[in-house]
Amino acid sequence: MSTDTPTASGDEAPTRAELAARIDELEESLAEATEDDGQQKMSIIATKGTLDMAYPPLILASTAAAFGYDVTVFHTFWGLDILHEERSKNLKLSSVGNPNMPVPNVLGALPGMDRMTTKMMAKKIDDNDTATIEELIETSLDMGVEFQACQMTIDLMDYDEDDFYDGVTTGVGAATAIQDMAESDIQLLV
């Protein structure tokens, strides 16, 4: 069918220039509707509060922030201990149930083994000049990472909101975390 052919209603067909103008108008309208600031967003849920599980969300958050991501980390249940100023300094490493530990489970169950494996890991962290949990939290906060503390878990664990690092957002619920994840380009559960 040629563009010279009238439409079934008897109206004249649009010219190429009119079609091109209409396409430009639609593309501009689409660009405005989908326009954002170009910043990608990452949402992390931290659920575990052992020494070895505190590092992944903090390293991922600080690295993503360094790459320009808008990062939120929602801490719930034992993951809340990472944000607790006192508890974060005493996170433990369990030697039982961790297949990568150099200790068989039968030995890991002995009294004092968690303390020993925690000291081994702390020494390894120190010897490797790896940032501490506190340093990673402070760096992440300085880079704009938003750390959120689950209000239900705060109440459940009977924590005081003043126990958390300065800059931690308290009073956050699951609905807020879900909304944040829905708006994110990357969602991670750690």
Helices and strands as residue ranges (DSSP letters): H 16-33, E 41-46, H 51-66, E 70-75, G 77-82, G 87-90, H 105-108, H 113-127, H 133-142, E 146-150, H 151-156, G 161-163, E 169-172, H 174-182, E 186-189
